[in-house]
């Protein structure tokens, strides 16, 4: 087995709870079972995937990602609404076998109850466990009805590619950080003024008559964008150092070959305009994560990922152990727009990282706003969605020192 342990000692603390036959209940979130496999399966363990018709493919995804040989796994399909079916199938398979283990993190409550009873009736010495999403601990049920908690910590480290594959998703496209020096200049000195410049030069103005003043018009068409004059006068003189003698957005897009040398001129200009208009903030956010990556034990990351045939997108995501941190980025200050971006991040985080995922948004909302400060947005979201301590809203005041704010979040 390709054991993903931080150290040998990390792995050894689970040795007493490993079994020859490990039952995993398959729900819609495959990540807990991925983690439990790496904690509780021995190289010789036989894995029994208990699934329903709805989660059959998820079981298949787990088998593929975990690369379990065919002779080392069995699938048991159960009717989640039929308690007798669940109990009978698991009991019949368990009967006469020794050193059984059941992890009941996944699946439905009915599956957990009746699988537990079936394994217990078959062998009272079996090991029963579940993964606590809040504390990131493996909880072992003791025979005296007490429980023992074993911190999982950083013992298991899936890759982001594996997270996507567990759900059957394919990453269609992802980006690399572009012009980190410009990102730093914008984030430290100019992001408010540069936002105003983008609104005035890169976006249409006619929409302002019918929309709230804080809403943004659409980005200009490619032909208009090509002729936009680059900012050089104060306060943008530091940016002008990066223009390499170019005067217009079109010239700069061609000079930088934005999006690749093979792309057409119009596409390069549009991509550069979108990067200036806000995508730079995604790059800066990832740079802030990477600044504290070693200290905070981040082992994988992704930027601007599009998946599921381009239907979904993740702005920035990093992995610390098996805990996924997902951030949406927006240069908006409008509360409803920030909430929308936070909701998008929440949906993507739940899709990929399950209940263990932590969600954030980096935005231009200011602490001085009487009705749309980061703290107010966070509080309203938690009340509306009935979720506490799940979200972080990083606003304008946090952007210059974003890496320190992210460090506190990662280790809290």
C-alpha positions, -999 to +999 in steps of 0.1 A: +000+000+000+013+035-009+010+049+026+008+087+028+022+093+062+041+123+074+065+101+094+068+065+105+057+075+140+026+092+126+017+059+109+026+037+139+001+054+162-027+037+142-011+003+141-032-012+169-064-003+151-057-019+118-076-050+107-074-078+082-109-070+069-118-033+067-154-023+060-159+012+046-194+027+042-196+047+010-214+080+010-213+109-014-180+123+000-152+098-007-125+118+011-130+103+046-127+067+032-096+077+014-081+089+046-093+059+067-078+035+041-044+051+046-047+050+084-063+016+090-055-007+061-025-029+062-007-039+030-025-072+032-059-059+043-090-068+024-113-038+018-150-042+017-169-013+001-205-011+013-224+011-011-258+018-026-268+021-062-262+059-059-226+055-045-214+026-067-193+049-089-178+066-059-167+032-046-151+025-081-134+059-079-119+050-045-106+017-058-090+034-088-074+063-069-062+040-041-049+015-067-062-015-048-055-048-065-087-067-075-079-096-051-079-072-022-114-056-024-150-066-024-181-045-031-213-051-013-244-033-027-271-026-002-306-011-002-302+019+021-339+019+030-339-018+039-324-025+073-326-063+069-308-061+036-279-041+051-276-063+082-279-096+064-254-089+036-227-076+060-233-103+086-230-131+060-198-117+047-183-112+082-193-146+096-163-167+105-137-140+098-113-126+124-097-091+129-126-071+114-127-033+113-156-010+104-153+027+098-188+042+096-180+078+086-196+075+052-230+062+041-263+069+057-273+067+093-292+035+086-262+019+070-240+029+100-265+015+126-271-019+108-235-024+096-223-018+131-247-044+145-238-069+118-201-067+124-205-066+162-227-097+161-202-115+139-172-106+160-174-086+192-137-079+191-139-059+159-125-023+157-152+004+152-142+039+142-152+072+125-135+103+113-144+135+131-146+163+105-145+190+131-115+180+151-097+160+123-094+130+147-100+093+143-124+082+170-121+046+181-151+031+200-139+013+231-157-018+245-168+001+277-188+025+256-161+052+259-141+064+229-105+072+222-095+101+199-063+098+178-053+130+160-049+125+123-029+157+120-009+156+087-007+118+086-025+116+052-017+139+023-038+134-008-030+155-039-055+179-054-055+157-085-066+128-063-094+149-048-107+156-082-104+120-093-122+107-062-153+126-075-147+115-111-138+150-121-111+159-147-092+191-144-097+208-178-075+237-173-055+255-146-033+286-145+002+295-132+010+326-113+016+355-138+038+385-131+042+381-093+061+414-090+031+433-104+008+414-080+029+426-051+029+462-062-009+462-067-016+445-034+007+467-013+000+502-028-024+504-056-053+480-056-080+506-048-068+531-074-062+503-100-097+491-095-110+526-103-087+526-134-101+493-146-137+505-141-130+536-161-108+522-189-117+485-193-154+484-186-185+500-203-201+529-186-237+528-199-247+501-174-243+525-145-275+543-153-296+512-146-275+494-119-264+503-085-233+525-085-213+497-071-221+473-098-197+470-127-203+473-164-192+446-189-156+444-201-151+462-234-149+443-266-115+431-279-112+458-305-117+485-279-095+469-254-066+468-278-064+506-279-066+513-241-037+535-230-017+519-201-015+539-169+018+557-163+010+589-144+009+590-105+000+569-086+009+543-113+045+553-119+057+520-103+036+500-126+049+519-156+083+502-150+067+469-161+053+481-194+086+476-213+080+506-236+045+496-245+018+523-246-014+503-251-030+472-237-027+456-271+010+462-274+016+449-239-005+417-245+016+411-276+049+418-258+040+395-228+024+369-251-003+367-225-020+333-226+007+318-249+026+327-281+002+308-303-030+326-292-046+352-314-040+389-306-077+394-296-076+366-272-043+378-256-058+413-251-090+399-235-070+376-212-047+405-201-077+427-195-094+401-174-061+396-154-059+434-148-096+435-139-093+410-111-076+377-119-043+392-105-059+389-071-061+351-074-024+350-083-015+372-053-036+351-030-018+319-041+015+338-037+005+346-001-003+310+006+030+299-009+049+324+013+038+304+044+035+270+027+066+254+044+058+268+078+021+258+076+027+224+060+009+231+027+018+203+003-003+210-028-021+239-045-040+248-076-049+281-093-078+290-116-089+253-121-117+246-144-133+211-143-163+190-152-161+202-189-156+238-178-188+240-158-171+246-125-141+267-114-119+270-083-100+303-079-075+291-054-072+259-033-045+245-011-041+213+009-028+209+044-029+172+052-063+162+040-078+196+049-088+216+018-088+254+019-107+270-009-108+307-016-127+328-041-113+361-050-132+393-061-123+430-063-159+438-054-170+457-023-207+450-029-219+427-001-242+406-023-213+400-048-189+390-021-215+367-006-221+352-040-183+345-044-182+330-009-212+307-018-194+295-049-163+287-029-185+269-003-201+247-030-167+239-046-152+232-012-180+208-002-178+191-036-141+184-033-132+185+004-164+176+022-172+188+057-134+191+064-130+219+039-125+255+050-138+283+029-127+319+024-130+349+002-105+377-006-123+409-015-121+447-013-148+451+014-135+475+040-136+474+078-149+510+077-181+500+058-211+504+081-231+476+065-206+456+043-175+451+064-158+416+063-170+409+098-206+418+089-205+397+058-191+367+077-217+370+105-246+373+080-234+343+061-230+322+092-265+331+103-282+326+069-265+292+063-265+281+100-227+273+098-203+286+124-165+289+121-166+277+085-157+309+067-132+337+065-137+370+048-104+388+041-110+424+032-091+455+020-072+460+052-059+424+051-047+424+015-012+440+021-004+414+048-025+386+034+001+359+040+000+366+078-038+364+078-037+332+059-011+317+083-034+324+112-063+308+094-043+277+083-031+270+119-063+280+138 
